[in-house]
Amino acid sequence: MRGGDGILGARNNIRSSSEASILRIRTQFLKRREKWLVILGVLLHAVYMLSIFDIYFKTPIVHGMEPVQPRFSAPAKRLVLLVADGLRADKFFEPDSDGNYRAPFFRSVIKERGRWGVSHARPPTESRPGHVAIIAGFYEDPSAVTKGWKANPVEFDSVFNRSRHTFAFGSPDIIPIFCGALHHSTWNSYPHEYEDFATDASFLDEWSFDQFQSLLNRSNEDAKLKHLLQQDNLVVFLHLLGCDSNGHAHRPYSPEYLNNVKVVDHIAERVYNLVQNYFKDNLTAYVFTADHGMSDKGSHGDGHPTNTDTPLVAWGSGVRQPVPIFSENRHHHHNSVRFVDDHVHDSPTPSDWGLDDLERLDVNQADIAPLMSTLLGLPGPVNSVGNLPLEYVHLSEVEEVEAVLANTKQILNQFLLKSHLKQSSSLNFKPFKPLGNYTLVLDQIDHLISIRDSVAAKRLSENLRSLALEGLHYFQTYDWFMLMTVISLGYLGWMIYLILHVLQSYTALPESFLRKDQSVYSRTNTWKVYLSGCLLMGSMCIILLVEHSPPLYHAYFAMTIFLWAQICCEYQFLKAMWRYMLGKEISYFVKFLACFIISVVILEILVKSFMDRKIYTWSFLLVGVTATVYLLRSIPWDSRIPVFVWLACWFLSVFTLMPAEIPDNTKLVIFSGFMIVIIGVAARYLDVYARESKYLFCLTDDIKNSKSNVLFLFQVLLVFFSSIMVSVSTSHRAEKQELLALHQLINWSIAGVSMVLPLFSPAAVLSRLTSIYLGFAPAFLLLSIGYEAVFYGALALALMAWMLFENVHLSISRTNKSSTSIKPTEDNLVLTSGDRYLQLSDMRIPLAFMVFFNIAFFGTGNFASIASFEISSVYRFITVFSPFLMAALLIFKLLIPFLLVICTFTAITKLIRVPLLGCYFLVIICSDVMTVHFFFLVQNTGSWMEIGNSISHFGIMSAQVVFVLLLFALTSIYTNDIQTRSSKRLSHKDM
């Protein structure tokens, strides 16, 4: 007998008793190993899934730095900070339809007594991260993901902390973040109930102004308050939420939003007049900006310019005067420098803004914090990473250098503390070399200041600041390489170990090796491997303990070392396999390489599909053509199978072009019920009248059973009834009538009974799969609201096409009398299940499963989409709010397509007689290839949706080892007794 087509070896029919004994013992050992192999897989994926939080989501904030007191007098005595939440830069600066500008007061400030520009926010463009950047000077703390992004996970310093006293009024979602635990603050916020999207929210801005005006009025009668207001280093913060609320409710081009811009301008003018008239000393600085913008859809969060570009206007004490565009003092940035939102410096100012004649000074959002600190003469927030925008501040040449130097030292202090903390806990510390001589640089700056070389001192300070920022990033990612290497080696070791197990348990290689060398399974020296592994693991644990590493670091190393120790224990098998490979012809390696490349390409396409569902459309269009061409070369056209495969793939390809948010369409759901019945009738027709076809022979039953006809008719009636109940239940809800208890009882009964009936269907492949398909249809129809009901039928057709393709391939293999005989004999069975050994060509089965498993996931959205959790899906079963029951029904709806895929996959393994568990391990290997890719795609910057999606993609693939296993266990009650017609019944004439 010739060798197999891939990883199979040839088998000798004559087996010695010693070989049989060794193989029997080895087989028992491998079966015992499979149990803990599954447990190990679950544990490994759970531990490695947590690694992303140690790698990507560690807080950059450290505590213990000393504030840097600036060596210059404060330009301003107090500062007023106005933040218009959700105000877009373009809507602020551009004129309205009548040619009038919406913010006339701010325009007068820009043209007569202040500086202006665009503040660039870094995603996520949300309110809390935006205000933290403005007031504290640092961007979103990635460890906030562990808090659900609702709060900052650690305490931080801010401009408010450094002030003598802060007065703050505004939203209950923002003000308490900065003032809730601040003793030297006076603050107030309106109730959450005021944030009503059904009304014009500009009154919220008026509320904040009224609170401030009331404070000043009250000081005329409160001597203590009046004395406090006369102190220096005061901050007044007014949070104006109106634009954000109106933008969400009415969109940023609505009259409500655009009018709110005018309200903000009017409030700023009144605040300015109120402060000037109250203090009468012209020692107040004013800063106006926004935390983020607003997209045309009324949302924010990502890095689109409508979300990241916000206005910035500063004026008052300590702020420079406007600079005409033709002035020789105009400052130029290098065009290659980009802001945190990835926008280029010196981007052109739109002509309709009418500000072409004035210098525009763009900043990063975090730069506003050191700007405010400098205006007040305060130490910068110790956690700030902002660069002081000197062009806004009116200082002498010497004071400018001192201001930049204070900003530089504040960032440098963070770097030095991070460096000290890492050095104190590292045995092999690697310093950030560019800052190895930072003390010399500081001395040089002081020397340049002493000799009045301000230009050189300022340039050197700015360079040192840039290096300090690079150093902060260096220590933030200090452990990345080590952790990523350990986790990657762990995944690689896990996949190699699984491959070895599959080769040893489900291929003919073991017997092939045993005939040549009976020592191939000798494990006499494994104690040396385990001892070496224990010593290495112990050494690493001691090192990690000395370095005060987190407990999970120990788990990462332990898992990885354990897996590679297990691989080393298979040294004899690996050596035998190497000799076996060297003895093969070049065509074998070409075939192996082609299989490897095709597998990786398919898995990479699946990875890309997580970002773009439309990839499935092109994939199934291509698969439809490719599979049809293959079938046409092998079987006649009049069999109609090639045409069916082509149409089924093309029909399924349509659904990933449809929107993830499923629109209500009851008529389509009802039509889907009839379509499902038609598909079921067609399958039943083939089972009854085409059972002797050589291309359907193994799928059908050779015994006619009248009871099965009754069961089939009953299932069809239940599908019809469910369609009727969809119409009745929806009409009641449309008329705002309560769903009758009788209707709920009928819906529950139809869904429950229909799922039990497949257990009583014939065990033939086609009969059982048709019954399963009809059995889950009523529940799916009753939980559907739109096109997902049609998707159910399309998925079933595509799965049937897969089944027919494999059956035709089986028939062709027999006809051609392939060297890898499908016919089970005593010599090519594995274990006692009657399954044959796996071949390299069988890799198509787990790959096809991965494709269908993912199309079931993305065909109508995914677990994270709005469509998947449309609450109206459960209204035909329950109308009273019950979160747990509703969630259970929604999850069950999402599981039904997966159940169909698993049942079909199990039936195919029985059809072509390959071991189901062996295919499961191959599926896990495929999913782990994707898991490793997603591991490197995890993001800790960007919008919350982008960050969350990257985490969920990695988590979904990591959990697949458990998810697929649970689905196998669940569907086994339907598929465990599936049988195929014996190949002995197939005559030579049929063949």
FENSULQUI-V536920 format. One record per backbone hydrogen bond with DSSP energy under -1.0 kcal/mol. CO is the residue of the C=O (numbers start at 1). NH is the residue of the N-H. Records with the same first field share a line. If there is no record, write none. Layout:
CO=NH  NH
This chain:
16=20
17=21
18=22
19=23
20=24
21=25
22=26
23=27
24=28
25=29
26=30
27=31
28=32
29=33
30=34
33=37
34=38
35=39
36=40
37=41
38=42
39=43
40=44
41=45
42=46
43=47
44=48
45=49
50=53
51=55
52=56
77=233  234
78=285
79=236
80=287
81=238
82=289
83=240
84=87
85=244
88=92
89=93
90=94
96=99
100=96
103=107
104=108
105=109
106=110
107=111
108=112
109=113  114
115=314
116=361
117=312
118=363
119=310
120=365
124=126
126=130
127=131
128=132
129=133
130=134
131=135
132=136
135=159
137=385
141=144
142=145
143=146
144=147  149
145=148
147=150
158=162
159=163
165=235
166=186
167=237
168=188
169=239
170=190
171=174  175
175=179
176=180
179=182
183=185
184=166
186=168
188=170
191=194
192=195
194=196
196=199
201=204
202=206
203=207
204=208
205=209
206=210
207=211
208=212
209=213
210=214
211=215
212=216
213=217
214=218
215=219
218=221
222=226
223=227
224=228
225=229
228=231
233=164
234=79
235=167
236=81
237=169
238=83
240=85
241=245
242=246
243=247
244=248
245=249
246=250
247=251
251=254
254=258
255=259
256=260
257=261
258=262
259=263
260=264
261=265
262=266
263=267
264=268
265=269
266=270
267=271
268=272
269=273
270=274
271=275
272=276
273=277
274=278
275=279
276=280
283=77  78
284=317
285=80
286=315
287=82
288=313
289=84
295=298
299=295
301=125
304=307  308
305=309
306=294
307=293
308=121
309=89
310=119
312=117
313=288
314=115
315=286
316=319
318=394
323=359
324=327
327=330
334=337
337=345
339=342
343=339
350=353
351=354
355=358
357=325
363=120
364=367
365=368
367=371
368=372
369=373
370=374
371=375
372=376
373=378
375=76
381=384
388=390
389=392
390=393
392=320
396=400
397=401
398=402
399=403
400=404
401=405
402=406
403=407
404=408
405=409
406=410
407=411
408=412
409=413
411=415
412=416
413=417
414=418
415=419
416=420
417=421
418=422
419=423
420=424
431=433
432=435
433=436
435=438
437=441
438=442
439=443
440=444
441=445
442=446
443=447
444=448
445=449
446=450
447=451
448=453
449=452
452=454
453=457
454=458
455=459
456=460
457=461
458=462
459=463
460=464
461=465
462=466
463=467
464=468
465=469
466=470
467=471
468=472
469=473
470=474
471=475
472=476
473=477
477=480
479=483
480=484
481=485
482=486
483=487
484=488
485=489
486=490
487=491
488=492
489=493
490=494
491=495
492=496
493=497
494=498
495=499
496=500
497=501
498=502
499=503
500=504
501=505
502=506
506=838
508=512
509=513
510=514
511=515
513=517
517=520
519=522
523=526
525=529
526=530
527=531
528=532
529=533
530=534
531=535
532=536
533=537
534=538
535=539
536=540
537=541
538=542
539=543
540=544
541=545
542=546
543=547
544=549
545=548
550=553
551=555
552=556
553=557
554=558
555=559
556=560
557=561
558=562
559=563
560=564
561=565
562=566
563=567
564=568
565=569
567=570
568=571
570=574
571=575
572=576
573=577
574=578
575=579
576=580
577=581
578=582
579=583
581=584
585=589
586=590
587=591
588=592
589=593
590=594
591=595
592=596
593=597
594=598
595=599
596=600
597=601
598=602
599=603
600=604
601=605
602=606
603=607
604=608
605=609
607=610
608=611  612
612=615
613=616
614=618
615=619
616=620
617=621
618=622
619=623
620=624
621=625
622=626
623=627
624=628
625=629
626=630
627=631
628=632
629=633
631=634  635
636=639
637=640
640=644
641=645
642=646
643=647
644=648
645=649
646=650
647=651
648=652
649=653
651=654
652=655
654=657
665=669
666=670
667=671
668=672
669=673
670=674
671=675
672=676
673=677
674=678
675=679
676=680
677=681
678=682
679=683
680=684
681=685
682=686
683=687
684=688
685=689
686=690
690=693
693=696  697
696=699  700
699=766
706=710
707=711
708=712
709=713
710=714
711=715
712=716
713=717
714=718
715=719
716=720
717=721
718=722
719=723
720=724
721=725
722=726
723=727
724=728
725=729
726=730
727=731
728=732
729=733
730=734
731=735
732=737
733=736
740=744
741=745
742=746
743=747
744=748
745=749
746=750
747=751
748=752
749=753
750=754
751=755
753=756  757
756=759
757=760
758=761
763=979
764=768
765=769
766=770
767=771
768=772
769=773
770=774
771=775
772=776
776=780
777=781
778=782
779=783
781=784
785=665
786=789
787=791
788=792
789=793
790=794
791=795
792=796
793=797
794=798
795=799
796=800
797=801
798=802
799=803
800=804
801=805
802=806
803=807
804=808
805=809
806=810
807=811
808=812
809=813
810=814
811=815
812=816
813=818
814=817
819=821
835=830
840=843
841=844
842=845
843=847
844=848
845=849
846=850
847=851
848=852
849=853
850=854
851=855
852=856
854=858
855=859
858=861
862=865
867=870
870=873
871=874
872=875
874=877  878
882=886
883=887
884=888
885=889
886=890
887=891
888=892
889=893
890=894
891=895
892=896
895=899
896=900
897=901
898=902
899=903
900=904
901=905
902=906
903=907
904=908
905=909
906=910
907=911
908=912
909=914
913=836
915=919
916=920
917=921
918=922
919=923
920=924
921=925
922=926
923=927
924=928
925=929
926=930
927=931
928=932
929=933
930=934
931=935
932=936
943=947
944=948
945=949
946=950
947=951
948=952
949=953
950=954
951=955
952=956
953=957
954=958
955=959
959=962  963
960=964
962=966
963=967
964=968
965=969
966=970
967=971
968=972
971=974  975
972=976
975=978
982=985
983=986
987=991
